[in-house]
């Protein structure tokens, strides 16, 4: 969450516990990529691809076609963020009670849009009511963070991501195992 070391520790332990519970509760193999999603794991490059792939795995077949755009956005955005994080300086600055991260990111607005299309867009287009609700929560969190803490967006977004992990646990808990043969495909 980056508001304090104590808050980070509590949130990190909580998110890890929720992640472990999600994996333990996942009954369908195709739900595991989303169930294993830990929001705090190298978010910029990883989540841009992990979320749309995980949503594609869990989504009902008719919805998968709509996920091509978020998958493509993630396939472009994830390597770009990974390259920037590996080759350019990253600074963290204390700004009040938050930490602002400064990335030497060329074309930052299109990169941010690509990231949000990949992550939030995939959830909203998932064809699954629970994942759409998670996408709406993530979109609202992104909007609130950007509106209130534009310079500390990455830092404050972590708090909403922790809330999203709880919503993800609710989604996993509500899933029913597939009863239609090996691999859980429908």
Secondary structure, 3 states (H helix, E strand, C coil): CCCCHHHHHHHHHHHHHHHHHHHHHCCCHHHHHHHCCCCCCCHHHHHHHHHHHHHHHHCCHHHHHHHHHHHHHHHHHHHHHHHHHHHCCEEEEEECCEEEEEECCCCHHHHHHHHHHHHHHHHHCCCCHHHHHHHHHHHHHHHHHHHHCHHHHHHHHHHHHHHHHHHHHHHHHHCCCCCCCHHHCC
